[in-house]
Every structure is written in C-alpha cells, then in structure tokens.
C-alpha cells in the first residue's frame, strides 16, 4: 500500500510495483485514510510519506504499528528533519526511501521489506544513522538499559546473537541470515527478537545503528543499499 498526499506519486509507484508478477498494490491513499485501508486490505508492506499536509506521517505510523497484525512500514521522505527520522525509527519504521528511488530499486526494496529486511536509500543512509545517533545521544538513558545509545557494547548477547546482529546490520533478511549461518529462518527470527529485547531496541534499523555505533561490525555507509 502506498500512502502519500500526492496523487501522481501514488499512481506512479502503484504502476511500477504492479508490473511485477509477485507484487500487488490493491490500494493507494492519503494519510488520513491509511489506518482504515490497512485494516481492510491487510498489506504486507506500507510505503508511507513521513510528511503530509493533512495528517502527520508519524501519527499514521503509530496507528499502523498499533494494529493486531501490523504491516511493515517504510517511510518515503526527502530527509529534511533529523527529528522526524529519529522519531520514525523509535516508532518502528523498517526503512527509508527517497521519493525519486529508481523503479528497479523500489521493487527490490519492497521484496526485501516483505522478507523481513530493512531498507535505506544510499543517499539517505548517513542522514538516517547520524540523525538517530544524535537523537539518542541527547536523550537520557535509563540505568541498566542498553538502548541504542548506551550500555556496554552488545552486552548480554551470546556469540550467536552477535553473529546475527552483524549480519542484520548488513541488511540481510531472516532467510538470508539463516542461509549464511546454516540455521533456519525461524531460528534467525528468534535470535533477532532476542537481540531487540536484550538491547531494548524497537526494530531492525535501531539494531543496525547499534551495531555500527558499538563496532559490532565495522562502520559502513548503510545497513542496506536500495
């Protein structure tokens, strides 16, 4: 599902995605319609404009993520405000795409999101990571709470969980992590859930940022290039 206040952008993305045999886009809508539309159509992935004139994209994100079986949500953005980026990460966004993303990159991103991966446009990756890190650096940390900006690096994680975290930070999906580590995708998913719980993180992008910040893997431009 594509959610944006610009009809031309919604229609364009819908046509691009519908041209793929394995992707269906039954509906596009403006922000204020998104939560009800998602309840009705149950999309696997939602591409959501982070800034819309009639409704706040972050409020729509909260409504979508609050559903019983929430869709994966990636934000469409021009990256004008680090505060919005950090808030979307904390709210459970699984990635960020620029609105002028090339068609083949858009379809790849949707497939990756549906498979449990994270997506960041290359030109937006540094803005996302640095904006989020600056935000958590300014925020007070609870004692004993790892969070994305505090605590001992990867403290409390098993070696297997550290291996999974390093691969997650490269942008791999659960299936890809499983293939790399010779474990099932469901086992990889369980490890990811354990990592998020132990580190007090909300989603895979926060985990990727944590991995880069604490040198679980060498610093690189982005968890995923899309």
C-alpha positions in Angstrom: 0.0 0.0 0.0 1.3 3.5 -0.9 0.3 6.4 1.3 1.1 9.9 0.1 -0.7 13.2 -0.4 0.5 13.5 -4.0 -1.8 11.5 -6.4 0.8 11.4 -9.1 3.4 9.8 -6.9 0.9 7.3 -5.5 -0.2 6.3 -9.0 3.4 6.1 -10.3 4.6 3.8 -7.6 1.5 1.7 -7.9 2.1 1.2 -11.7 5.8 0.4 -11.1 5.0 -2.2 -8.4 2.0 -3.8 -10.2 4.2 -4.5 -13.2 5.9 -7.2 -11.1 4.2 -10.6 -11.1 4.8 -11.2 -7.3 3.7 -7.7 -6.1 0.1 -6.5 -5.8 -0.9 -2.9 -4.7 -4.7 -3.1 -4.2 -5.0 0.4 -2.9 -3.2 3.7 -2.5 -4.5 6.5 -0.3 -3.8 9.8 1.5 -2.6 9.7 5.1 -5.9 10.1 6.9 -7.3 7.0 5.1 -4.3 4.8 5.7 -5.1 3.1 9.0 -8.6 2.1 7.9 -7.4 1.0 4.5 -4.7 -1.2 6.1 -7.3 -2.8 8.3 -9.4 -3.6 5.3 -6.7 -4.8 2.8 -4.1 -6.2 5.2 -1.0 -5.2 3.2 2.4 -6.8 4.0 4.2 -3.6 3.3 3.2 0.1 3.5 5.2 2.9 1.9 4.3 6.0 4.0 5.1 9.6 3.4 6.7 11.0 6.5 5.4 14.5 6.0 1.9 15.2 4.7 -0.2 18.4 5.0 -3.4 17.0 6.3 -2.0 14.4 8.8 1.3 13.7 10.5 3.0 10.7 8.9 4.4 9.7 12.4 0.8 9.6 13.7 -0.2 7.3 10.8 2.9 5.1 11.5 1.8 4.7 15.1 -1.7 3.8 14.0 -0.4 1.2 11.6 2.1 -0.3 14.0 -0.6 -0.5 16.7 -2.7 -2.9 14.7 -3.1 -6.5 15.8 -1.1 -7.8 12.8 0.8 -4.7 11.7 2.3 -4.2 8.3 6.0 -3.5 7.7 6.3 0.3 7.2 9.0 2.2 5.3 8.9 5.9 5.2 9.0 8.0 2.0 11.0 11.1 2.6 13.2 13.9 1.4 15.1 13.9 4.7 14.6 17.5 5.8 14.4 16.9 9.5 16.6 14.6 11.7 13.9 14.8 14.4 11.4 13.1 12.2 13.8 10.4 11.2 14.7 9.5 14.8 11.0 9.5 15.8 10.1 7.2 12.9 12.9 4.8 14.0 11.6 4.8 17.5 8.1 4.3 16.2 9.0 1.1 14.4 9.7 2.2 10.8 11.6 -0.5 8.9 13.3 1.8 6.4 13.5 5.0 4.5 13.2 5.5 0.8 13.6 8.7 -1.2 10.7 9.6 -3.4 12.8 9.5 -6.5 14.0 6.0 -5.9 14.6 4.2 -9.3 11.9 1.7 -10.3 14.1 -1.4 -10.0 15.3 -0.3 -6.6 11.8 0.3 -5.4 10.7 -3.2 -6.3 13.8 -4.7 -4.7 13.1 -2.7 -1.5 9.5 -3.9 -1.3 10.6 -7.5 -1.7 13.3 -7.0 1.0 10.9 -5.4 3.4 8.4 -8.3 2.9 11.1 -10.8 3.7 11.9 -9.1 7.0 14.9 -6.9 5.9 15.5 -3.2 6.3 16.0 -0.6 3.5 17.8 2.6 3.3 18.4 4.6 0.1 22.2 5.1 -0.2 22.0 8.9 -0.3 19.9 8.9 2.9 21.8 6.4 4.9 24.2 8.8 6.6 21.4 11.1 7.4 19.4 8.3 9.0 22.2 6.9 11.0 23.7 10.2 12.2 20.3 11.8 12.9 19.2 8.8 15.0 22.6 8.6 16.8 22.5 12.3 17.6 18.9 11.9 18.9 19.8 9.0 21.3 22.9 10.8 22.4 20.8 13.7 23.5 18.2 11.5 25.2 18.7 10.4 28.8 19.4 6.7 29.2 17.7 4.6 31.9 20.1 2.9 34.2 20.8 -0.7 33.2 19.0 -0.2 29.9 21.1 -0.8 26.8 19.1 1.2 24.3 20.6 2.4 21.0 22.9 4.8 22.6 24.0 3.5 25.9 25.2 0.4 27.8 28.0 -2.0 27.2 28.6 -2.8 23.6 26.4 -5.8 22.7 26.4 -6.6 26.4 24.5 -9.8 27.3 24.3 -11.2 23.8 25.5 -14.7 23.1 28.1 -15.2 20.4 25.4 -16.5 18.0 23.3 -13.4 18.7 26.4 -11.2 17.9 26.8 -13.0 14.6 23.1 -12.5 13.8 23.4 -8.8 14.8 26.4 -8.3 12.5 24.5 -9.8 9.5 21.3 -7.9 10.4 23.4 -4.7 10.3 24.4 -5.6 6.7 20.7 -5.5 5.8 20.1 -9.3 5.5 16.7 -10.7 5.9 16.0 -13.6 8.3 16.1 -16.1 5.4 19.5 -14.7 4.3 20.9 -14.7 7.8 19.7 -18.3 8.2 21.4 -19.3 5.0 24.7 -17.6 6.0 24.7 -19.2 9.5 23.3 -22.5 8.4 20.2 -22.1 10.6 16.5 -21.9 9.7 14.9 -18.6 9.0 12.6 -19.1 12.0 15.6 -19.6 14.3 17.2 -16.4 12.8 13.9 -14.6 13.6 14.0 -15.8 17.2 17.6 -14.6 17.5 16.6 -11.2 16.2 13.7 -10.9 18.6 16.1 -11.9 21.5 18.6 -9.2 20.4 15.9 -6.5 20.3 14.6 -7.5 23.7 18.1 -7.7 25.3 19.2 -4.3 23.9 15.9 -2.5 24.5 15.5 -1.7 20.8 12.3 -1.3 18.8 13.3 -2.6 15.3 16.0 -3.9 13.0 17.2 -0.4 11.9 17.8 0.5 15.5 19.7 -2.8 15.9 21.8 -1.9 12.8 22.6 1.5 14.1 23.5 0.0 17.5 25.9 -2.5 15.7 27.7 0.3 13.9 27.8 2.6 17.0 29.3 -0.2 19.2 31.6 -1.6 16.5 29.9 -5.0 16.4 30.7 -4.6 12.7 33.0 -2.1 11.0 31.3 1.2 10.3 29.9 1.4 6.8 27.5 3.7 4.9 24.3 1.8 5.4 22.6 -1.3 6.7 21.1 -1.9 3.2 21.6 -0.1 -0.1 18.4 0.2 -2.0 
